[in-house]
Amino acid sequence: MDKRDEETEADSTHATILALRPAYASVHPNAKIKCLPEASTKTREVLIMSGTMLAVMKPSAAPGAEIHQVPIPQFGPRDVLVKVKVASICGTDLHIYNWDRWAQGRIHPPLIPGHEFCGEVAAFGNEVTSVKEGDFVSAEMHVACGKCLQCRTGEAHICQNVKIIGVDANGAFAEYVVIPESNIWKLDPAIPQEYASILDPLGNAVHTVLAGEIAGKTVAVTGCGPIGLFSIAVARAVGASTIFALEVNEHRRKVAKQMHADYVLDPTKDDVRGIVKERTGGLGVDVVLEMAGHPDAIRTGFDIVRRGGRISLLGLTSKPIPLNFSEDIIFKGITIQGINGRRMYQTWYQMTALLTSGRLDLRPVITDRLPMKDFSIAMDRLTTGEASKILVYPNGVK
């Protein structure tokens, strides 16, 4: 056993994921290996340990990404090696690809990005007990430390020391990805792979929508990127009475209509405040789900929420936003919530229940399906503003 393996054996799951950053290592020698029908266990082990995989690589601190053949990654005794079936591209991945200011301050190449995926268990460490070879899985890609105050009081989703697979460690834009057993989420095989690959952003939507009362409530979604669009579906599924979708992009407005928002408005052309006031009996909406992070969208959200209403903020701002605390918050008596990630693992149970119930139609949000080798084409599609959720397939589009 080499030094890295010894450290992996001794350290916590959090330390394990830090050790996974370099992708170029062999499979852990104590792993349990899936046996192919035509091969012995030993043959299968040798095949995996000596194999390579296709991966999207951010090789250096510069814009772009490259498709590389790299060794299948090492995994430790408490880790699961997953064969990726479908991965999904997130706005974070576009930041990494473009190498903007955020990426320059956070990302340390070389890195395999990607944090939205589904796949099958291919192999696992000898201390893993909750999965078997062939299990259909996804994963919570925020790896919490388990030791800080937040982790120890049921708020691991805002862990002080969180590490994100695909951001701080090699991720899922590859044929294989390594996940700590604690973060694996086993899936009902009846859930379509396309849906299973987008559980991370869907979880953001579920967390935001269900952060307060929603049944029978009037709701405004400000910003109809993928998470905003998913929020429309979730709010509809759990009984929202009326849903207003506010979006400046024409393509996204079209998709919002397909997601069955009651009113789809363009804030640059429509009198949003007047329309919302008219349709809510002069009160304003009960709930604002803020997904844009744009100053104008946030300002509109505070204007249209009723007295005593709720604003749940998921969209990230690039600069401070001025607010009149007296008029916008205190005198209106509103509740403001900051939403980060998914509650571990309450949100995962909630969205699994919604998916298996058949109440969520997410198909309109998935606009593109591409082989992973065409990753750069996918990035170009996203920058046009005419694509929503893009799925990539390591072995080609199915």
Secondary structure as GFF3:
##gff-version 3
##sequence-region A 1 398
A	DSSP	alpha_helix	3	10	.	.	.	ID=ss1
A	DSSP	alpha_helix	13	19	.	.	.	ID=ss2
A	DSSP	beta_strand	32	33	.	.	.	ID=ss3
A	DSSP	alpha_helix	41	49	.	.	.	ID=ss4
A	DSSP	beta_strand	52	57	.	.	.	ID=ss5
A	DSSP	beta_strand	66	71	.	.	.	ID=ss6
A	DSSP	beta_strand	79	88	.	.	.	ID=ss7
A	DSSP	alpha_helix	91	98	.	.	.	ID=ss8
A	DSSP	alpha_helix	101	106	.	.	.	ID=ss9
A	DSSP	beta_strand	117	124	.	.	.	ID=ss10
A	DSSP	beta_strand	136	139	.	.	.	ID=ss11
A	DSSP	beta_strand	142	143	.	.	.	ID=ss12
A	DSSP	alpha_helix	149	152	.	.	.	ID=ss13
A	DSSP	three_ten_helix	156	158	.	.	.	ID=ss14
A	DSSP	beta_strand	163	164	.	.	.	ID=ss15
A	DSSP	beta_strand	176	180	.	.	.	ID=ss16
A	DSSP	three_ten_helix	181	183	.	.	.	ID=ss17
A	DSSP	beta_strand	184	186	.	.	.	ID=ss18
A	DSSP	alpha_helix	193	196	.	.	.	ID=ss19
A	DSSP	alpha_helix	199	209	.	.	.	ID=ss20
A	DSSP	beta_strand	218	222	.	.	.	ID=ss21
A	DSSP	alpha_helix	226	237	.	.	.	ID=ss22
A	DSSP	beta_strand	242	246	.	.	.	ID=ss23
A	DSSP	alpha_helix	250	258	.	.	.	ID=ss24
A	DSSP	beta_strand	263	265	.	.	.	ID=ss25
A	DSSP	alpha_helix	272	279	.	.	.	ID=ss26
A	DSSP	beta_strand	285	290	.	.	.	ID=ss27
A	DSSP	alpha_helix	295	304	.	.	.	ID=ss28
A	DSSP	beta_strand	305	313	.	.	.	ID=ss29
A	DSSP	pi_helix	325	330	.	.	.	ID=ss30
A	DSSP	beta_strand	335	338	.	.	.	ID=ss31
A	DSSP	alpha_helix	346	357	.	.	.	ID=ss32
A	DSSP	three_ten_helix	363	365	.	.	.	ID=ss33
A	DSSP	beta_strand	366	371	.	.	.	ID=ss34
A	DSSP	three_ten_helix	372	374	.	.	.	ID=ss35
A	DSSP	alpha_helix	375	383	.	.	.	ID=ss36
A	DSSP	beta_strand	389	393	.	.	.	ID=ss37
###
